[in-house]
Amino acid sequence: MKRPLAMIVGTGHAVPKRILTNHDFAALGIDTNDEWITERTGIKQRYIAGDGESLTSLSSEAARAAMKAAGVTAPELDVIVLATASPDRLLPSTAVEVQATIGATRAAAFDIDAACTGWVYGVKIAEGLMAMGDAETVLVIGAETLSRIVNWKDRNTCVLFGDGAGATVLKRSTKGRGILSAYMRSDGSLADLLQRPAGGSLRPVTPEVIAEGSNCITMAGREVFKNAVRSMAEASDRALDGAKLASSDIDLMIPHQANIRIIEATAKHAGMPMEKVYVNVDRYGNTSAASIPIALDEALRAGRIKEGMTVMFVGFGAGFTWGSLVVRF
Ligand code: COA
């Protein structure tokens, strides 16, 4: 495949109305505080979906903004790829609900789950479909309503995550702009370190499951931290190798927004000064598959990315999964 073949031509994002700050946890009876959360994670607030808000509604709002920015109408979409670990329903996919909601009458639609790396995987799938000649216009969404699957009694996890959706429209590359390299990896031998143990078909929801909270996210924080730092370092190396570029050629790095310390370690390894690293984890928390596309949309709309600039995306998530992209805008 000759690159660049596919480019990102429009982005959008959406978040729920309700903001939950670090100070708000006390009122929820959770034994934590702003100082602990800020020091360990860099997170100050996150968005939490309320009544009437769903993965479908957030994804559809983000999709409409991305289509508007791209100058594309819903019937022009050939494929919708929705990356999520918190679908509205386990069957059917949330992607088909988005397809119906936005009126993408010609589109094939499906969900993928690569946890926080989902949007990176989704972009690579979109590029592959375009390379095969099966699609001209693809909508890739990363979206989560993690607040609905975290254990609100577990302070180790409930302070970390947030809800939101980011959407991107991809079309054929022109003028040498587009995806210069893409890398994806996984290691399922470490699946238990960050998981949702029950609620799937292996262990369906029962009163016992609910009582023990095993239908919610569980995490071995320190192990996840170490693996995130190692894997994101490798992903940034592979992204640069694949594009035959040095870190000095990268104008902006957009890493997965899990934790400021993981972001700083990744930037240090990649040789990227923090001024060239996009950070919004303070305002969104970890929105998993939505984190990179939300950050990308913000960066574009704020003028941090201009035509001709080269951006590196680096993701890591449950699985473990990790991956990276280098894109010329
Ligand atoms: N508020 C206050 N104290 C908390 C707390 C909270 N929200 N959560 C945990 N603690 C306590 C622990 O109970 C522990 O207390 P103890 O020593 O009395 O047992 C103490 O803080 C230290 O916990 P520890 O797990 O060692 O902290 P840490 O420095 O490793 O930080 C994380 C915890 C979760 C912030 C960190 O491990 C991390 O960021 N991991 C990666 C998480 C992640 O990004 N996951 C998604 C990847 S895509």
Boltz pocket constraint, residues with backbone or C-beta under 6 A from the ligand:
constraints:
  - pocket:
      binder: B
      contacts: [[A, 31], [A, 32], [A, 33], [A, 36], [A, 37], [A, 40], [A, 41], [A, 116], [A, 155], [A, 156], [A, 157], [A, 159], [A, 219], [A, 220], [A, 221], [A, 222], [A, 223], [A, 224], [A, 225], [A, 228], [A, 258], [A, 259], [A, 286], [A, 316], [A, 317], [A, 318]]
      max_distance: 6.0
